[in-house]
Amino acid sequence: MDDKIKDLFERYLRKAITEKEHAVLNAWFKSLENEYRAPSLQDTSKKEELKARIWEAVDRSVGRPDAKVIPFKYRYILKVAASLFLVMIFGWQLYRYYKPAGNSGFNSAMITAYAAQGKVKKVRLPDGSLVWINSKGSIKFPQQFSTTTRDVYIEEGEVFFEVKHNKKKPFIVHSGQLTTTVLGTSFNIKYYRDLQNSSISVQTGKVGVSMKGKHLSFLTPHQVMHVNKTTGNFSTTTSTISSFNGWISGDREFENASFDEIALALQNNYGVKLRYQRQRSPEYSYTVQMDFKQPIEHNINILCKMHNLNYRRTAHEITLY
């Protein structure tokens, strides 16, 4: 620390600093921040808040009850040393105080896994858990899980999980405002921005579901929860579907599915939009089994036979009428 900065510190501690001198001292703070900062910190307001806390710590060092027993020149040296130490760990404090919940250490690089159209992607997570991502879905997860939780984020799509059991470290799936928490089980989550409802289906074990931090329910094998993403209303039913991960091999069972849900599944797998020309009621639903290994016409014919419909196709659109 050069003499000029020492002098500015002394003037600041005596509250005899000018606005221009204060700007110089702030610039010095900034230079050290750039040297020692933690990566990926972008929130200016949070940085300024923590910087204010550092200044407050310096102020408190001036007014310590026992400060009067220390000669001034030694108190000054201690204050400057303490201030310099606080600034040097500025980046570290920012990182620890504002790091994402459940994340510990610096190894927080996020990995994105994406399934291409018509494909299913299998991913092994850092703890050995397995994940299958349906066509055009994507998830994010840390390169290394924290010491307390295992957090995975569904950005979009349908995902099946086989979670390695660990009673000391909950496995938490974030899908929009929903969180699904397990210790070790297998389950399926559908979360699409274009669909009104999200769903969680349990194959084995037990899962807990919350929305905006509020617990909704626990689910056990063969139970399915549908949650309205807007209202938060939910319903839980027992499903007759034999396997919630049949879609991994291309065999897909729909149970009381809306037309929009089936249309989105066909679009994601075949790249073709499906439209319905007639007016339909909100209660209209489909319980049907499809084979996505077959050409799209095979599955369209199944839908048409169910409701005595016809269809016409252009290059990238199929209309039922």
KOLDOTOR-942619 format. One line per 4 residues: number of its first residue (from 1); for each residue x negated, y, z of C-alpha. Coordinates in nm, 3 decimals, always signed. Layout:
NUM = X Y Z ~ ...;
***
This chain:
1 = +0.000 +0.000 +0.000 ~ -0.157 +0.332 -0.105 ~ -0.172 +0.642 +0.114 ~ +0.107 +0.817 -0.074;
5 = +0.356 +0.535 -0.005 ~ +0.241 +0.517 +0.357 ~ +0.305 +0.888 +0.392 ~ +0.651 +0.852 +0.238;
9 = +0.732 +0.570 +0.477 ~ +0.628 +0.783 +0.769 ~ +0.839 +1.074 +0.646 ~ +1.135 +0.842 +0.591;
13 = +1.106 +0.696 +0.940 ~ +1.098 +1.049 +1.085 ~ +1.400 +1.138 +0.865 ~ +1.197 +1.417 +0.708;
17 = +1.202 +1.290 +0.351 ~ +1.331 +1.493 +0.056 ~ +1.566 +1.359 -0.209 ~ +1.284 +1.356 -0.466;
21 = +1.052 +1.170 -0.229 ~ +1.328 +0.922 -0.154 ~ +1.356 +0.853 -0.529 ~ +0.983 +0.779 -0.542;
25 = +1.017 +0.534 -0.255 ~ +1.312 +0.367 -0.426 ~ +1.105 +0.329 -0.742 ~ +0.838 +0.154 -0.533;
29 = +1.109 -0.079 -0.399 ~ +1.208 -0.150 -0.759 ~ +0.854 -0.238 -0.865 ~ +0.823 -0.493 -0.585;
33 = +1.168 -0.629 -0.662 ~ +1.060 -0.694 -1.022 ~ +0.750 -0.874 -0.899 ~ +0.919 -1.097 -0.640;
37 = +1.276 -1.120 -0.760 ~ +1.465 -1.449 -0.781 ~ +1.581 -1.551 -1.131 ~ +1.928 -1.496 -1.277;
41 = +2.042 -1.217 -1.042 ~ +2.246 -0.964 -1.238 ~ +2.487 -0.806 -0.988 ~ +2.362 -0.453 -0.927;
45 = +2.611 -0.376 -0.651 ~ +2.496 -0.678 -0.451 ~ +2.131 -0.583 -0.496 ~ +2.200 -0.231 -0.369;
49 = +2.396 -0.367 -0.075 ~ +2.106 -0.585 +0.032 ~ +1.859 -0.304 -0.023 ~ +2.068 -0.092 +0.215;
53 = +2.044 -0.371 +0.471 ~ +1.666 -0.362 +0.441 ~ +1.665 +0.014 +0.503 ~ +1.893 -0.040 +0.802;
57 = +1.646 -0.293 +0.940 ~ +1.372 -0.031 +0.915 ~ +1.595 +0.224 +1.089 ~ +1.664 -0.020 +1.372;
61 = +1.291 -0.071 +1.420 ~ +1.259 +0.302 +1.495 ~ +1.518 +0.299 +1.768 ~ +1.421 -0.019 +1.953;
65 = +1.467 +0.024 +2.330 ~ +1.111 -0.097 +2.394 ~ +0.954 +0.120 +2.122 ~ +0.858 +0.397 +2.365;
69 = +0.605 +0.173 +2.542 ~ +0.403 +0.133 +2.220 ~ +0.173 +0.422 +2.116 ~ +0.307 +0.602 +1.813;
73 = +0.019 +0.519 +1.578 ~ +0.063 +0.145 +1.650 ~ +0.438 +0.170 +1.619 ~ +0.387 +0.334 +1.281;
77 = +0.160 +0.051 +1.162 ~ +0.408 -0.211 +1.283 ~ +0.698 -0.035 +1.113 ~ +0.517 -0.006 +0.781;
81 = +0.404 -0.370 +0.799 ~ +0.757 -0.484 +0.880 ~ +0.899 -0.272 +0.597 ~ +0.650 -0.412 +0.346;
85 = +0.731 -0.766 +0.456 ~ +1.104 -0.705 +0.411 ~ +1.052 -0.569 +0.062 ~ +0.822 -0.854 -0.044;
89 = +1.091 -1.109 +0.044 ~ +1.362 -0.895 -0.118 ~ +1.413 -1.134 -0.410 ~ +1.420 -1.438 -0.182;
93 = +1.680 -1.281 +0.046 ~ +1.895 -1.186 -0.253 ~ +1.884 -1.540 -0.380 ~ +1.963 -1.705 -0.046;
97 = +2.240 -1.461 +0.045 ~ +2.417 -1.454 -0.291 ~ +2.343 -1.797 -0.437 ~ +2.650 -2.000 -0.545;
101 = +2.824 -2.191 -0.267 ~ +2.697 -2.544 -0.223 ~ +2.369 -2.470 -0.398 ~ +2.043 -2.484 -0.207;
105 = +1.687 -2.430 -0.320 ~ +1.569 -2.272 -0.643 ~ +1.648 -2.572 -0.864 ~ +1.988 -2.442 -0.978;
109 = +1.953 -2.464 -1.355 ~ +2.289 -2.564 -1.502 ~ +2.330 -2.831 -1.768 ~ +2.618 -2.824 -2.016;
113 = +2.746 -3.150 -2.167 ~ +2.979 -3.129 -2.468 ~ +3.167 -3.397 -2.663 ~ +3.192 -3.338 -3.037;
117 = +3.522 -3.368 -3.223 ~ +3.638 -3.727 -3.241 ~ +3.362 -3.843 -3.004 ~ +3.338 -3.944 -2.639;
121 = +3.024 -3.840 -2.452 ~ +2.888 -4.039 -2.158 ~ +2.678 -3.853 -1.901 ~ +2.484 -3.974 -1.599;
125 = +2.479 -3.713 -1.321 ~ +2.180 -3.645 -1.089 ~ +2.327 -3.872 -0.817 ~ +2.387 -4.165 -1.054;
129 = +2.760 -4.099 -1.097 ~ +2.895 -4.155 -1.450 ~ +3.113 -3.917 -1.650 ~ +3.295 -3.963 -1.981;
133 = +3.401 -3.647 -2.166 ~ +3.680 -3.671 -2.424 ~ +3.662 -3.513 -2.767 ~ +3.585 -3.137 -2.765;
137 = +3.560 -3.127 -2.385 ~ +3.270 -2.982 -2.186 ~ +3.139 -2.981 -1.829 ~ +2.862 -2.807 -1.637;
141 = +2.659 -2.943 -1.349 ~ +2.332 -2.850 -1.174 ~ +2.008 -3.017 -1.270 ~ +1.987 -3.122 -0.908;
145 = +2.275 -3.135 -0.661 ~ +2.249 -2.943 -0.334 ~ +2.182 -3.108 +0.000 ~ +2.547 -3.069 +0.107;
149 = +2.776 -3.115 -0.195 ~ +2.787 -3.247 -0.550 ~ +2.962 -2.983 -0.763 ~ +3.071 -3.035 -1.123;
153 = +3.263 -2.781 -1.335 ~ +3.506 -2.873 -1.613 ~ +3.505 -2.592 -1.866 ~ +3.769 -2.757 -2.085;
157 = +3.900 -3.098 -2.172 ~ +3.968 -3.444 -2.034 ~ +3.706 -3.611 -1.815 ~ +3.686 -3.949 -1.643;
161 = +3.460 -3.986 -1.339 ~ +3.304 -4.290 -1.172 ~ +3.157 -4.136 -0.859 ~ +2.877 -4.297 -0.663;
165 = +2.983 -4.324 -0.299 ~ +2.816 -4.087 -0.053 ~ +3.017 -4.008 +0.260 ~ +2.769 -3.739 +0.365;
169 = +2.786 -3.543 +0.040 ~ +3.136 -3.481 -0.108 ~ +3.176 -3.484 -0.485 ~ +3.374 -3.175 -0.591;
173 = +3.518 -3.114 -0.937 ~ +3.616 -2.756 -1.021 ~ +3.873 -2.718 -1.301 ~ +4.001 -2.363 -1.317;
177 = +4.158 -2.284 -0.979 ~ +4.185 -2.652 -0.886 ~ +3.926 -2.844 -0.685 ~ +3.927 -3.221 -0.660;
181 = +3.721 -3.367 -0.375 ~ +3.611 -3.729 -0.337 ~ +3.342 -3.930 -0.159 ~ +3.323 -4.212 -0.412;
185 = +3.598 -4.320 -0.650 ~ +3.714 -4.319 -1.013 ~ +3.965 -4.070 -1.150 ~ +4.068 -3.871 -1.457;
189 = +4.122 -3.494 -1.492 ~ +4.286 -3.308 -1.780 ~ +4.227 -2.934 -1.788 ~ +4.304 -2.742 -2.107;
193 = +4.348 -2.366 -2.134 ~ +4.623 -2.411 -2.394 ~ +4.834 -2.641 -2.174 ~ +5.051 -2.512 -1.890;
197 = +4.976 -2.807 -1.660 ~ +4.660 -2.973 -1.537 ~ +4.667 -3.334 -1.421 ~ +4.463 -3.558 -1.190;
201 = +4.501 -3.937 -1.215 ~ +4.341 -4.179 -0.970 ~ +4.208 -4.515 -1.085 ~ +4.043 -4.629 -0.758;
205 = +3.982 -4.479 -0.414 ~ +4.129 -4.158 -0.278 ~ +4.099 -3.794 -0.384 ~ +4.203 -3.464 -0.229;
209 = +4.336 -3.182 -0.447 ~ +4.335 -2.811 -0.358 ~ +4.431 -2.493 -0.541 ~ +4.275 -2.157 -0.456;
213 = +4.145 -2.312 -0.133 ~ +4.488 -2.443 -0.027 ~ +4.519 -2.819 +0.014 ~ +4.795 -2.968 -0.202;
217 = +4.785 -3.343 -0.151 ~ +4.584 -3.664 -0.135 ~ +4.615 -3.912 -0.421 ~ +4.567 -4.288 -0.412;
221 = +4.533 -4.546 -0.695 ~ +4.783 -4.513 -0.984 ~ +4.909 -4.178 -0.859 ~ +4.917 -3.877 -1.091;
225 = +4.949 -3.512 -0.994 ~ +5.068 -3.247 -1.240 ~ +4.996 -2.888 -1.138 ~ +5.137 -2.576 -1.302;
229 = +4.835 -2.348 -1.346 ~ +5.045 -2.031 -1.322 ~ +5.288 -2.099 -1.038 ~ +5.089 -2.357 -0.842;
233 = +5.392 -2.588 -0.831 ~ +5.297 -2.954 -0.843 ~ +5.451 -3.300 -0.853 ~ +5.308 -3.643 -0.771;
237 = +5.426 -3.964 -0.936 ~ +5.321 -4.328 -0.955 ~ +5.210 -4.411 -1.308 ~ +5.273 -4.729 -1.507;
241 = +4.963 -4.672 -1.721 ~ +4.730 -4.968 -1.674 ~ +4.406 -4.772 -1.715 ~ +4.351 -4.397 -1.713;
245 = +4.024 -4.432 -1.902 ~ +4.157 -4.629 -2.200 ~ +4.090 -4.324 -2.418 ~ +3.716 -4.394 -2.385;
249 = +3.758 -4.685 -2.628 ~ +4.016 -4.500 -2.841 ~ +4.330 -4.657 -2.693 ~ +4.546 -4.380 -2.554;
253 = +4.860 -4.414 -2.344 ~ +5.082 -4.108 -2.305 ~ +5.340 -4.106 -2.027 ~ +5.611 -3.839 -2.031;
257 = +5.374 -3.620 -2.230 ~ +5.487 -3.295 -2.386 ~ +5.467 -3.241 -2.761 ~ +5.198 -2.978 -2.700;
261 = +4.985 -3.231 -2.510 ~ +5.004 -3.487 -2.790 ~ +4.946 -3.221 -3.056 ~ +4.633 -3.102 -2.876;
265 = +4.499 -3.458 -2.842 ~ +4.546 -3.519 -3.216 ~ +4.387 -3.187 -3.305 ~ +4.082 -3.253 -3.086;
269 = +4.029 -3.600 -3.229 ~ +4.115 -3.544 -3.595 ~ +4.071 -3.169 -3.645 ~ +4.428 -3.133 -3.775;
273 = +4.698 -2.908 -3.629 ~ +5.032 -3.074 -3.554 ~ +5.350 -2.866 -3.570 ~ +5.718 -2.942 -3.507;
277 = +5.973 -2.760 -3.719 ~ +6.283 -2.829 -3.509 ~ +6.380 -2.657 -3.187 ~ +6.297 -2.875 -2.888;
281 = +6.395 -2.843 -2.522 ~ +6.129 -2.800 -2.250 ~ +6.223 -3.145 -2.111 ~ +6.143 -3.323 -2.437;
285 = +5.861 -3.573 -2.374 ~ +5.682 -3.875 -2.520 ~ +5.585 -4.209 -2.370 ~ +5.378 -4.373 -2.640;
289 = +5.055 -4.560 -2.705 ~ +4.818 -4.450 -2.983 ~ +4.498 -4.586 -3.131 ~ +4.260 -4.304 -3.211;
293 = +4.030 -4.543 -3.399 ~ +4.297 -4.553 -3.670 ~ +4.354 -4.279 -3.932 ~ +4.576 -3.995 -3.813;
297 = +4.863 -4.109 -4.039 ~ +4.892 -4.427 -3.830 ~ +4.971 -4.224 -3.517 ~ +5.192 -3.972 -3.696;
301 = +5.407 -4.256 -3.827 ~ +5.454 -4.378 -3.469 ~ +5.584 -4.035 -3.364 ~ +5.815 -4.013 -3.667;
305 = +5.969 -4.355 -3.599 ~ +6.040 -4.263 -3.238 ~ +6.269 -3.973 -3.336 ~ +6.360 -4.048 -3.698;
309 = +6.140 -3.770 -3.836 ~ +5.946 -3.711 -4.156 ~ +5.620 -3.524 -4.203 ~ +5.426 -3.335 -4.464;
313 = +5.054 -3.267 -4.465 ~ +4.830 -2.997 -4.601 ~ +4.452 -3.000 -4.568 ~ +4.438 -2.916 -4.194;
317 = +4.800 -2.916 -4.080 ~ +5.077 -3.172 -4.032 ~ +5.437 -3.061 -3.983 ~ +5.707 -3.289 -3.844;
321 = +6.063 -3.218 -3.957;
***
